[in-house]
Amino acid sequence: MPATESRKENLTIFLSTGLSTNRTDSCTEVINFSTVEAPLLWTLKVPTKAADGLRNRTRLHVVQPPSEAVQPQPDTKDWTWVLTQRCDQCGLSVGEIKREDFASRAFVAAEEWVQILRSSPAVTARPQPDVWSPLEYGAHVRDVYRLFDARLVQMLTEDNPTFAYWNQDETAINERYREEDPEVVADELEAAAQGFVARIQSLTAEQYRRRGMRSDGAEFTVATFLQYFLHDVIHHLWDVTGQQDAAASLALE
C-alpha cells in the first residue's frame, strides 16, 4: 500500500535467506521504509526442493514498533517569549489581544478543536510516528483548558501561588490520549471550555492584576497568564491544520 502524507509509519524489513540443510550461515538485510499501514509481523516461508535435496528458505519479517515505543520528543522550550513577540509559526501576537477579547478567543479556539475532533477523517492518525495525531493534540488541549481553569482559580483565591509542575508528555502517555474516543474528548473539551470562558468573563479589572508563578519561576499576571494560554491552544491548531491564527475566523455568540 503506497505511503500518504496524512499517515506514514516507519517499518523495518529483515530479509534472511539460508541455503542448504547443512549450512547455518545466512544473509540478513535491514531495510527501513515508510508505508500507510502494515501488520506487526509478517513471516513468509518459501520452501523449494531441488534434485540434490537442498532446501531454500526465505523469511520476510516486517516489524512495526508498538505505538508506545515511538513518542514525540518532549517540548522543553520556554514559550514565555510569545508574550512580547509574534509567533512566526502560528502567526499569533498574543500581546496585542485585548482583555475584552480573551473570553471570545478562548471560546473560538475550543470550537475549532471540537470541529476537528468530530469531523476530521484522520483524527486518530499521526502524520509521522513521533508527531501527535489530532486526537492526541485535542486531548492535550482539553487538559490545558482544565489546568488553566484550576490555576486561574488559584490566582484568584491565593496570594502569589506557585503552580504544581505538570508534565504534559507523561500525561499523554499515562492517560493514553491515543486510545481515547474523539467524540468523548470533544464533549469534555467543550464542557471544560464553557466553564473556563465563564470564569474569564467574570473577571474584574482588579483581578487581572493578581499574580501567580510557574514551578520553573516564570511569573504571570492573570492577563499574561491568559495570553499565554491562548497562544498554547491556538498554536496547536496550527500544529494540526497548518493555518495561521485559525481561531480568528469564528466569534463568540
N, C-alpha and C positions, 0 to 999 in steps of 0.2 A: 504494500500500500504506500503511495507516494507521501512524502513529507508535506506539511502545510505550514503556513506562517502562524496559524492560530494555535497549533498544538504540536510540539516536537519534543520527543524524549530520547535521550542518548541511550543507545544499547551497545552491547558488546557481543561480537560473534567469536566463538572459539571453534576453529575447524581443525580437527585432528584426524589424521589418516595413518593407520597402522597396516603394514603389509606383511603377510606370511604368518602362519601359526607358530613358527619357531623364532620369530623376531619380536622384540618388545619396543624397538625404537619407533618413534613416531614424529611427525612434523606438526607443530601447532602454530597456527596463525591467529592473531588477535586483530580484529577489525572493529573500529568504532564508527558508528553511523547514526543518523537521525531518521526516525520514521514516526508515523502517527501513533500507531499502537502495535503492540506485539505481545505474545504470551510471555509469562515469566520465564518459561524454559521450554525450548523445543529440542527434542533428541531424534535425529534421523539416522537410522541404521540401514545401510545398503550392502547386503552380503552378495558376493558373486562367487561362482565356482569355476575353476579352470581345470584343464586336464591334469595339471601337476598337483592338484589338491590345494593350491594356495588360496587363501581367503583374503579378500579386500574388505576392509571395514571402515566406513566413514561415519563419524558422529558430528552432527552440527548442533551446537548449543547456542541459543540466543538468550542471553541473560539480561534481565531488566532489574535494576536495583529496587528494593522496596521503596515505596513513596517516602517513608520516614527517613530513609538513608540519604536523601538529597533534599536539603533545605536552603532557603535563601541565606545569604551572608547577613549576619546581624548588622543593623544600621546603628553605628556608633557615633555618627556625626552630630555635632551641636547645631541645631537648626535655629537657634535664637536670633541669628543674624537676619532672618526674614522679617523681623520686626522693624528693621530700618532700611532694608533693601528689597527691591523687586526680585522675585524668584524667576530666573530665566527659564526654568523648566516648565512650571505650571502657569507662569505669566501673572501671578497674583502679587499685588502690592498691599499686603495686609495693613501696613502702617497708614494707608490712605483711606481705609474703611472707617466710616463714622460710627460712633456708638449707636446711633439710632438705627443703623443697618445691621448690627450684629445678629439680632434675632432672625431677621429675614434671610440673611445669608446662611445661618445655621440650618434653618428650615429648608431652604432651597437645596443645599448640599445633600441633606438627608433624603429629600425626594428624588434627587438624581441617583443616589445609591439604591433606593428602593426600586426604581425603574430598572436599573441594571440587574439587580438580583432576581427580579420577577420576569424579565424579558430577554435577557441575553441568552442566545442559544449555546454559547460556550462558557457559561458561568462557572462551571467546575473545572475547566481546562486550564492548565498552566501554559503560558506561551513558550516557556522553556523550563526545564526541570528545577532550576533554582530561583524561579520567579513565581510569586504567589498568583493564584487564579483570581478572577473577580470575586468568587465566593470567599476566598481567604481574606482578600482586602476588605470585603464587605463585613465579614465577621470582626475584623480588627476595628473597622470604623464604628461598628455597633458598640464595641467595648470602649472605644475612645469617647463616644457620647456619654456612656455611663460613668467612665472615670472622671471626665472633666466636670460632669454634673456634681459628683461626690466631692471633688476638690473645690468646686465653687462654693458648695455648702460650707466646707472647712474655712474658706476665706471669709465668708460672711458671718460665721459664728465663733471663730477663734482669732486671736491676735497673732498675726505673722506666723501661720502654721508652716511646718515643713512636711511636704507630701511624702508618703511612703514610696519607695522605689517600685517601679513596675517594669518588668522585663517583658516587652511585647513579643519577642521572638519565642521565649519559653512558653508564654501563654498560648501562642498559636499552635505549638506542638502538643502541650499538655491538654488543651481544650479541644484538640482535634478539629480545628477550623475546616480542614479539607473534607471532613466527613459530614459536616452539618448540612441541614436541609435549607436550600436557598430561600424558600418561602418562609420558613420559620425565622431565619436571620433577618429577612426583610421586615417581618412583623415586629420583631424585637427591636430592630433599629428604629423603626417608625415610632414605637412607643417610647424608646429612650430619648429620641429627638423631641417629641412633644413635651415631655417633662422638662428637658433642658431649655428649650426655647421659651417655655412659660416662665422659667426662673430668670432667664435673661431679660425678658420683657418687664419683669417686676423690679429690676434694679433701679436704685436711685443714684443721683449724681455723687452723693457721698460714698456710696458703696463701691463705685467704680475706682475709688482711690485706695481701697483696702488692699493689703498685700499678702503674698504667700511665697514660699520658696521651695524649689525642687530639691531633691535629695543631693544633687550634684552642686548645689549652691546658686543656681540660676534664680534670680528674683523676678517676680511679676507683680504688677498691679492687676486688679480684676480686668481692666481694659486691655492690657497687653497679654494677659492670660487668654482672653477670648480671641484676640487677634492670632495668637499662636495656634489656638485650637482650629480656627478657620483655615489657616494655611495647611494644617495637617490633613483635614478631611477633603479639602479641595485639591491639594497636591495628589492625593491618592486617586482622585478622579482622573487626573492627568496620567497617572501610572497605568490606569486601565483603558482609558479612551484615547489618550494622545492629544486631547483637545485642551488648549489652554483656558484656564479660568472658566470651566464648563458651567459652574453654578450660576453664573450671571444671567443665564437665559430664562430663569423662572422667577416668580415673585410670590411673596407670602400673601395668602388670601385670608 
